[in-house]
Amino acid sequence: MTEETNTAFSDDQHVVTRRALLAAGVFGFGFSGLVDVLVLHHVLQWHHLVSGIYSMDTLSGLRTNILADGIFSIGMVTIMSVGAGLLWQSKRRTYAPLAVKPLAGAAIIGLGVFDVFDAVVDHALLGLHQPVGAGGQPLSLGGRYNPHWLVVSLLFVAAGYYVYRAGVQQRDAEAEPDS
């Protein structure tokens, strides 16, 4: 019996499948990247995707940065769509409703994983961009390593795991027969 076709539970039991958890995590990853590019890159204009390489102070540099942001946006929408599609497919393959809390936890974990990736790879290792404020002053007291954002990102991952575990425990408690 596989996890996708397990019928040992009653029909009112909510299920959690690995496929659905992965799908929710992928969706959360893409959602976080899309929020990052829309809010931090476009609205607040703290940085652009490749502003560490191409200056935002020249017209050609700004055009290159906006192009990179646009391509990044399309990529994040694609990742979100893949996650949503996999989640929909997971729902269609199960005999019972999916448990919402564990999936929400997985999505929050995905959100935090994107932020960890951004802080470590984009900011620290590759130096693609650094958030800056008025007058081009860095917003990070930690320079390229952005330790405060890394801590917040890890807190998102921890919060997602907490929501996931609480959902699984609640589902398991509801599945136990009354004594």
SULFEN-V395857 format. One record per residue. RES is the residue in three letters. PHI is phi in whole degrees, 0 to 359 (999 if undefined). OMEGA is omega in radians with two decimals (* if undefined). BURIAL is b if it has 24 or more other ideal C-beta (glycine too) atoms within 12 Angstrom, else e. Layout:
RES:PHI:OMEGA:BURIAL ; RES:PHI:OMEGA:BURIAL
This chain:
MET:999:3.10:e ; THR:265:3.13:e ; GLU:296:-3.08:e ; GLU:281:-3.07:e ; THR:240:-3.12:e ; ASN:294:-3.14:e ; THR:242:-3.11:e ; ALA:284:-3.12:e ; PHE:264:3.09:b ; SER:289:-3.07:e ; ASP:294:3.13:e ; ASP:271:3.11:e ; GLN:283:3.07:b ; HIS:277:-3.08:b ; VAL:250:3.03:b ; VAL:229:3.11:b ; THR:247:3.10:b ; ARG:299:3.14:e ; ARG:299:-3.14:b ; ALA:294:3.12:b ; LEU:296:3.09:b ; LEU:298:3.14:b ; ALA:299:3.13:b ; ALA:296:3.10:b ; GLY:296:3.10:b ; VAL:296:3.10:b ; PHE:300:3.13:b ; GLY:298:3.10:b ; PHE:300:-3.14:b ; GLY:295:3.12:b ; PHE:298:-3.14:b ; SER:297:3.11:b ; GLY:296:3.13:b ; LEU:292:3.09:b ; VAL:297:3.12:b ; ASP:303:-3.07:b ; VAL:290:-3.12:b ; LEU:289:-3.06:e ; VAL:277:-3.03:e ; LEU:283:-3.10:b ; HIS:274:-3.02:b ; HIS:268:-3.05:e ; VAL:284:-3.11:e ; LEU:279:-3.13:e ; GLN:53:3.10:b ; TRP:287:3.10:b ; HIS:192:3.01:b ; HIS:235:-3.00:b ; LEU:303:-3.09:b ; VAL:242:-3.12:b ; SER:291:3.03:b ; GLY:283:-3.13:b ; ILE:251:-3.14:e ; TYR:248:-3.09:b ; SER:298:3.06:e ; MET:276:-3.05:b ; ASP:272:3.10:e ; THR:246:-3.13:e ; LEU:297:-3.14:e ; SER:293:3.10:e ; GLY:293:3.12:e ; LEU:295:3.10:e ; ARG:298:3.12:e ; THR:298:3.13:e ; ASN:296:-3.14:b ; ILE:293:3.06:b ; LEU:299:3.13:e ; ALA:298:3.09:b ; ASP:298:3.13:b ; GLY:296:3.10:e ; ILE:296:3.09:e ; PHE:298:3.11:b ; SER:300:3.11:b ; ILE:299:3.10:e ; GLY:298:-3.14:e ; MET:291:3.06:b ; VAL:296:3.10:e ; THR:296:3.12:e ; ILE:297:3.08:b ; MET:301:-3.12:b ; SER:294:3.07:e ; VAL:298:3.11:b ; GLY:300:3.13:b ; ALA:296:3.12:b ; GLY:296:3.10:e ; LEU:295:3.10:b ; LEU:294:3.10:b ; TRP:299:3.12:e ; GLN:296:3.10:e ; SER:297:3.13:b ; LYS:297:-3.12:b ; ARG:291:-3.12:e ; ARG:270:-3.11:e ; THR:261:3.14:b ; TYR:273:-3.07:e ; ALA:222:3.13:b ; PRO:298:3.05:e ; LEU:284:3.10:b ; ALA:285:-3.01:b ; VAL:287:-3.06:b ; LYS:299:3.10:b ; PRO:299:3.11:b ; LEU:291:3.07:b ; ALA:298:3.09:b ; GLY:299:3.12:b ; ALA:296:3.11:b ; ALA:295:3.11:b ; ILE:293:3.06:b ; ILE:299:3.11:b ; GLY:301:3.09:b ; LEU:300:3.14:b ; GLY:295:3.14:b ; VAL:297:3.07:b ; PHE:300:-3.10:b ; ASP:295:3.06:b ; VAL:297:3.11:b ; PHE:303:-3.12:b ; ASP:298:-3.10:b ; ALA:293:-3.06:b ; VAL:279:-3.03:e ; VAL:279:-3.05:e ; ASP:292:-3.08:b ; HIS:278:-2.98:b ; ALA:274:-3.03:b ; LEU:284:-3.08:e ; LEU:269:-3.11:e ; GLY:61:-3.11:e ; LEU:296:-3.13:b ; HIS:199:3.05:b ; GLN:225:3.08:b ; PRO:296:3.11:b ; VAL:231:3.11:b ; GLY:254:-3.13:e ; ALA:301:3.11:e ; GLY:72:3.13:e ; GLY:75:3.13:e ; GLN:283:3.14:e ; PRO:300:3.09:b ; LEU:277:-3.07:e ; SER:266:3.05:b ; LEU:287:-3.11:e ; GLY:266:3.13:e ; GLY:65:-3.05:e ; ARG:297:-3.02:b ; TYR:268:3.04:e ; ASN:42:-3.03:b ; PRO:298:-3.14:e ; HIS:295:-3.14:e ; TRP:289:3.09:b ; LEU:295:3.11:b ; VAL:296:3.12:e ; VAL:299:3.14:e ; SER:297:3.11:b ; LEU:293:3.05:e ; LEU:294:3.04:e ; PHE:299:3.12:b ; VAL:299:3.13:b ; ALA:296:3.11:e ; ALA:296:3.09:b ; GLY:298:3.11:b ; TYR:295:3.11:b ; TYR:298:3.12:e ; VAL:297:3.10:b ; TYR:301:-3.11:b ; ARG:298:3.12:e ; ALA:299:3.11:e ; GLY:294:3.12:b ; VAL:294:3.12:b ; GLN:296:3.11:e ; GLN:296:3.12:e ; ARG:298:3.13:b ; ASP:294:3.11:e ; ALA:294:3.11:e ; GLU:290:-3.12:e ; ALA:280:-3.13:e ; GLU:291:3.10:e ; PRO:292:3.11:e ; ASP:294:-3.11:e ; SER:270:*:e
